[in-house]
């Protein structure tokens, strides 16, 4: 089943596109999206065309900050019905926990994991299996920051926002929107912060209203209450693989399922752990090679290989060529595609607007 996203993700798309000289309706049409589908922010749109729209818009305009500019005008209300529950939870930790629990009501394209350690915590996010988009990750990071930092009443700031992608050309936009340290070519996408922040109180908290909101959310139709074990494993492996914990025992332990039960249920669903692990490795390897400046040696480690030679043998078996050659070929192909996109899309004259006007055009 194709992952969907609410149309609120494209709020202000026409304004941002026109600001940089794009015909927004032509771009929407090229990606199979009709302008009328954006009228109601609660409409559900197919994820792949939406992500293609974001990446193509960034490519044609030459703005690698396109997703950030589009996402910076989001408010707590952008979360839809879930915002009522999150607004009234007691602490930051509970806000995050409920956002993770009800994430499919907000956006079906994203998996989220909160890791807590003795003194630090990490909130990671990634696109679900089969989806890839640098601008998609940028807008998700921007929305998460705007909601959790600027929207929640907890008066806090993360230590760092992390991006797997390489440092962007328009770094100043990232620095303006994310008022903390930034790490590019990171091993994950997400934010890191002291674990004590999870206990920070929410000044808008109302436990009674939170209970009522949760009961109402549980009545919303069309929400899958239970994921299959295959889906849970598929979403978990990428979070564990760079730490060397994505073997069958580690994933079963993380999910709280006895190993024999874990293997039996996967088999009953027609899947094997090895196949799911290989899928995750392919997706991660492709993303790191195509959108980051990580060395091949580091990418081998981030995909669970301790030896470069083992990673190279696996990569050749999967893709038919060494990873270095794959990267060069892909980057050259991408450059040709971007040039073609830039010359084939009808462009209008850019309007001389300030980025602050974009942020307020909601």
MARZA-924716 format. One record per residue (C-alpha): residue in three letters; x, y, z. Coordinates in steps of 0.02 Angstrom, whole numbers, plus 50000, padded with zeros to 5 digits. Layout:
N
ALAXYZ;...
% end
This chain:
362
UNK500005000050000;UNK500715016849947;UNK501155028750088;UNK500135044750090;UNK500375062050159;UNK499145075750204;UNK499035090350083;UNK499555102250222;UNK501335096950177;UNK501175108050022;UNK500465123250110;UNK501225138850026;UNK501955128349885;UNK501245140049751;UNK501985155449837;UNK503715147849861;UNK503745140849684;UNK503255157449606;UNK504515166749712;UNK505895156649628;UNK505165158049453;UNK504215141749439;UNK502475138949369;UNK501755129149518;UNK500305121849419;UNK501445115549282;UNK502565107449412;UNK501075099349500;UNK500435092649335;UNK502135085249287;UNK502095075549450;UNK500315069449430;UNK499555080749563;UNK498025091749530;UNK498005109249605;UNK496245106449673;UNK496915092749787;UNK497835106049888;UNK496285115949933;UNK495905105550087;UNK497475103150195;UNK496725086950263;UNK496655078650091;UNK497785063350080;UNK499005063449933;UNK500115049449868;UNK501855051049941;UNK502975047449791;UNK502275061049676;UNK502355073649817;UNK504185069649853;UNK504585070549668;UNK503775087749663;UNK504885093949805;UNK506485086949730;UNK506085092849554;UNK505645110249617;UNK507295111249710;UNK508255105049559;UNK507475116949433;UNK507655132249545;UNK509385127549607;UNK508755129849786;UNK509345115249893;UNK508445123850038;UNK506745122549951;UNK506035110250078;UNK506615120950224;UNK505825136650151;UNK504205127250122;UNK504165119850296;UNK504615134950402;UNK502845142150403;UNK502105126650485;UNK501225128350653;UNK500565116250782;UNK498905116150690;UNK499795108450539;UNK499725091850630;UNK497845090950609;UNK496765082450742;UNK498315075450830;UNK498805093250876;UNK497415094051006;UNK498175079251100;UNK499975085051085;UNK499565102651139;UNK498915096451307;UNK500145082751354;UNK501105085851515;UNK502935085151463;UNK504025085851307;UNK504335067251324;UNK502475063651321;UNK502215075151172;UNK503555065551076;UNK502865048651131;UNK501105053051072;UNK501775060250908;UNK502655043650875;UNK501115033650924;UNK499935043350811;UNK501175047350672;UNK500115038350541;UNK498745051250570;UNK499995064950532;UNK501025057450392;UNK501115039450329;UNK502825042250248;UNK503855043450407;UNK504545031550537;UNK505155039050701;UNK506195032150843;UNK506645040051011;UNK508245033551092;UNK508625038251271;UNK510285036251358;UNK510905041251530;UNK511215059551489;UNK510705061451308;UNK509255057551193;UNK509075056051004;UNK507485057650902;UNK507765049750731;UNK506645049950578;UNK506695042050407;UNK505585039450256;UNK504705022650248;UNK505345008450139;UNK505395012849955;UNK505415031849971;UNK506925042949942;UNK506975062049943;UNK508235074750006;UNK506945088650004;UNK505705077250088;UNK506925074850232;UNK507245093550238;UNK505415098150254;UNK505135084450384;UNK506585090850488;UNK505935108550475;UNK504165103750526;UNK504795093250671;UNK505865107650733;UNK504475120450714;UNK503225109450805;UNK504305102750947;UNK505375118150979;UNK504355133150926;UNK502615125750947;UNK502675115251105;UNK502605125151266;UNK504175117351340;UNK505445131351315;UNK506875120551256;UNK508135119151115;UNK508995103651044;UNK510885103051043;UNK510995098150861;UNK509965094250706;UNK510725080150603;UNK510625077150415;UNK511285062350316;UNK511475073450163;UNK513035083650127;UNK513125102050174;UNK511935112250064;UNK512405126849955;UNK511105137850041;UNK511745134150215;UNK511195151250281;UNK509365146150268;UNK509665130850375;UNK510615141250503;UNK509205154050511;UNK507805141350533;UNK508705129050648;UNK509385139550789;UNK510615126550852;UNK512115116750790;UNK511935107550624;UNK512815091550572;UNK512845086250390;UNK513505069550325;UNK512815062750488;UNK512465044450524;UNK510615048450547;UNK509245061250517;UNK508525068750676;UNK508905079150830;UNK509975076150983;UNK509725084151154;UNK510015081351341;UNK508835067751405;UNK508295079151548;UNK507335089451419;UNK506075075351406;UNK505445080251580;UNK505215098651537;UNK503415103751575;UNK502215109551441;UNK501455126251489;UNK499875121951391;UNK499625105151478;UNK497875099551523;UNK497815080951568;UNK495925080251559;UNK495855087351383;UNK497285075751331;UNK496265060551386;UNK494735066451289;UNK495795070151135;UNK496575052851140;UNK494875044451150;UNK494275054251000;UNK495845050150899;UNK495595031650932;UNK493895033150846;UNK494605040650686;UNK494225028550542;UNK495495022250419;UNK496945020950541;UNK497845004250548;UNK497954999650731;UNK499184985450708;UNK500694984050594;UNK501264967250533;UNK502894960650603;UNK503654962950429;UNK503214981450433;UNK503914983450608;UNK505544974750562;UNK505694984750401;UNK505515001150494;UNK506684995850637;UNK508204989250543;UNK508805006150473;UNK508815013550648;UNK509904999550718;UNK511054995050574;UNK512385008450596;UNK512645003050777;UNK512914984850729;UNK511294979650816;UNK510294974950661;UNK510554956150670;UNK509064944750696;UNK509354943450884;UNK509554962350904;UNK507984966850808;UNK506944953550895;UNK507574959751063;UNK507204977851018;UNK505424973450966;UNK505174962951123;UNK504784946951028;UNK505584930051076;UNK506784924650939;UNK505854908750889;UNK504184917850887;UNK504994931750786;UNK505644919750653;UNK504024909850649;UNK502934925350624;UNK504054932150487;UNK503964915450396;UNK502064915350414;UNK502034932450330;UNK503094925750188;UNK504674935450232;UNK506404931550297;UNK507484942650405;UNK508924941350282;UNK507864948350141;UNK507274963050246;UNK509044966750305;UNK509664966550125;UNK508274978550072;UNK508764990750209;UNK510604989750161;UNK510204993349979;UNK509165008650021;UNK510435015750143;UNK511915012650029;UNK511055021049883;UNK510565036149988;UNK512295038750063;UNK513175036749896;UNK511975048349803;UNK511695062449927;UNK513135063050051;UNK515015065650049;UNK515325050650161;UNK516815040150110;UNK516515022550045;UNK517355015850203;UNK516145025550314;UNK514645020250210;UNK515185002150234;UNK515135004650423;UNK513475013850416;UNK512684999250323;UNK513314986550449;UNK514964980750374;UNK516554981350477;UNK517654978050326;UNK517664988250165;UNK518064972850062;UNK516494963950124;UNK515424979050083;UNK516184980549909;UNK515874962149871;UNK514074963749930;UNK513804979749830;UNK514474972149669;UNK513354956949694;UNK511844968449716;UNK512184982049587;UNK513444974449467;UNK514794987849490;UNK515904994149632;UNK515155007649745;UNK516375021149688;UNK515935018549505;UNK514075017949549;UNK514235034749636;UNK515135043049490;UNK513895036049363;UNK512385041149466;UNK513005058749500;UNK513365061349315;UNK511635054649269;UNK510835065949399;UNK511745081149331;UNK511105077349156;UNK509335075249224;UNK509405091849317;UNK510015100749161;UNK508595093149062;UNK507335098149195;UNK507955116049200;UNK507785118249012;UNK506115109348991;UNK505105117849128;UNK504265134249082;UNK504885147449203;UNK504195164549248;UNK505205179649302;UNK505745177949486;UNK504885189949604;UNK506025199849718;UNK505325194949885;UNK506195192750050;UNK506235175350128;UNK505355182550280;UNK503865186150167;UNK503845168050115;UNK503785162550297;UNK502305173750333;UNK501315169450175;UNK500205156650259;
% end
